[in-house]
Amino acid sequence: MDVALAIRQKRAIRTFAAKPIRDDDARRILDAGRRAQSSKNTQPWHFVAVRERTTLQALTAAGPFAGHVAGAAMAVVIATPDPAQRWTIPFDAGQAAAYMQLAAWELGIGSCLVAVYEPEAVRALLGIPAELHPYAALSFGYPGDLASLARPPRASGRRPATEVVHWEHW
Ligand SMILES: Cc1cc2nc3c(=O)[nH]c(=O)nc-3n(C[C@H](O)[C@H](O)[C@H](O)COP(=O)(O)O)c2cc1C
């Protein structure tokens, strides 16, 4: 995979085809998250991978923008220690998420992040231990709209470098 192109092309996929993700592809995605860098190599994450349809549907209770999980082939809930302990914890979780999303994209599998507004509902659903906090999840699946994987790199949609990048000094 051309990493630069993948970074430019990847976009959130929220509509999924009714096609399962093969076990080895699911493991490859999860391994990409497991291999992500983290502060002091603490790897402050557990991944709960969900493929049961009824559980995927129930995961839509995670928050107001989690509806796409119902149609996903797989969801991965990222559980971490309390982010209040160290600012690096959600940063690390975000990197694991991004690695999983890029690994999936290489396989032609789309994904979308879910901000978990109802962590206790997710904890109860999945049996996540009390000391861990499921604040983020990902839906994965083959895009319902196949063209979304073949689109040319988008020219817009991100703030321009002139606004974001400050060379040497602000
Ligand atoms: C921390 C974070 C939380 C997000 N939460 C949600 C969410 O709850 N539901 C959703 O549909 N998309 C969510 N997204 C996806 C973003 O809306 C999406 O990545 C952004 O609008 C840019 O679109 P693109 O990825 O297609 O370029 C989230 C993304 C991030 C990084």
The ligand as an SDF file (V2000), in Angstrom:
LIG
                    3D

 31 33  0  0  0  0  0  0  0  0999 V2000
  -12.0630   11.1470   17.9350 C   0  0  0  0  0  0  0  0  0  0  0  0
  -13.0600   10.9360   16.8130 C   0  0  0  0  0  0  0  0  0  0  0  0
  -14.3670   10.6800   17.1480 C   0  0  0  0  0  0  0  0  0  0  0  0
  -15.2980   10.4420   16.1310 C   0  0  0  0  0  0  0  0  0  0  0  0
  -16.5760   10.1050   16.4810 N   0  0  0  0  0  0  0  0  0  0  0  0
  -17.4490    9.7850   15.5130 C   0  0  0  0  0  0  0  0  0  0  0  0
  -18.7450    9.3260   15.8590 C   0  0  0  0  0  0  0  0  0  0  0  0
  -19.1120    9.1980   17.0390 O   0  0  0  0  0  0  0  0  0  0  0  0
  -19.5830    8.9850   14.8590 N   0  0  0  0  0  0  0  0  0  0  0  0
  -19.2270    9.1130   13.5370 C   0  0  0  0  0  0  0  0  0  0  0  0
  -20.0430    8.7940   12.6780 O   0  0  0  0  0  0  0  0  0  0  0  0
  -17.9950    9.5560   13.1720 N   0  0  0  0  0  0  0  0  0  0  0  0
  -17.1000    9.8750   14.1240 C   0  0  0  0  0  0  0  0  0  0  0  0
  -15.8320   10.2630   13.7810 N   0  0  0  0  0  0  0  0  0  0  0  0
  -15.4530   10.3460   12.3590 C   0  0  0  0  0  0  0  0  0  0  0  0
  -15.2600   11.8060   11.9180 C   0  0  0  0  0  0  0  0  0  0  0  0
  -16.5120   12.4720   11.9030 O   0  0  0  0  0  0  0  0  0  0  0  0
  -14.5920   11.8540   10.5260 C   0  0  0  0  0  0  0  0  0  0  0  0
  -13.3840   11.1520   10.5580 O   0  0  0  0  0  0  0  0  0  0  0  0
  -14.3540   13.2920   10.1140 C   0  0  0  0  0  0  0  0  0  0  0  0
  -15.5750   13.9590    9.9110 O   0  0  0  0  0  0  0  0  0  0  0  0
  -13.5350   13.3990    8.8420 C   0  0  0  0  0  0  0  0  0  0  0  0
  -14.1320   12.6730    7.8020 O   0  0  0  0  0  0  0  0  0  0  0  0
  -13.2670   11.6440    6.9580 P   0  0  0  0  0  0  0  0  0  0  0  0
  -12.6630   10.6600    7.9420 O   0  0  0  0  0  0  0  0  0  0  0  0
  -14.2280   11.0100    6.0060 O   0  0  0  0  0  0  0  0  0  0  0  0
  -12.2180   12.4360    6.2560 O   0  0  0  0  0  0  0  0  0  0  0  0
  -14.8940   10.4980   14.7660 C   0  0  0  0  0  0  0  0  0  0  0  0
  -13.5560   10.7460   14.4630 C   0  0  0  0  0  0  0  0  0  0  0  0
  -12.6490   10.9490   15.4590 C   0  0  0  0  0  0  0  0  0  0  0  0
  -11.1920   11.1550   15.0860 C   0  0  0  0  0  0  0  0  0  0  0  0
  1  2  1  0
  2  3  1  0
  2 30  2  0
  3  4  2  0
  4  5  1  0
  4 28  1  0
  5  6  2  0
  6  7  1  0
  6 13  1  0
  7  8  2  0
  7  9  1  0
  9 10  1  0
 10 11  2  0
 10 12  1  0
 12 13  2  0
 13 14  1  0
 14 15  1  0
 14 28  1  0
 15 16  1  0
 16 17  1  0
 16 18  1  0
 18 19  1  0
 18 20  1  0
 20 21  1  0
 20 22  1  0
 22 23  1  0
 23 24  1  0
 24 25  2  0
 24 26  1  0
 24 27  1  0
 28 29  2  0
 29 30  1  0
 30 31  1  0
M  END
$$$$
